[in-house]
């Protein structure tokens, strides 16, 4: 079971519309998260490690991917608005 920081970050992902698929508990992979706008928007789904060395670092990785997605969406909207 991942720590509270990872669980909170996953809750934020789900609230933002990301698809989170939980694994069957093998190895360190706890879940995989997919972009809410489909595969053409962001990079491939990313793995969420349920047993990282530092819980806060894994949560920061999740937040970073959310920010990257939001920046891509904002840039795409600007381009559509301009042209």
PyMOL commands that set and color helices and strands:
alter all, ss='L'
color gray80, all
select helices_A, chain A and resi 4-15+55-82
alter helices_A, ss='H'
color red, helices_A
select strands_A, chain A and resi 19-22+29-34+46-49
alter strands_A, ss='S'
color yellow, strands_A
deselect
rebuild
show_as cartoon
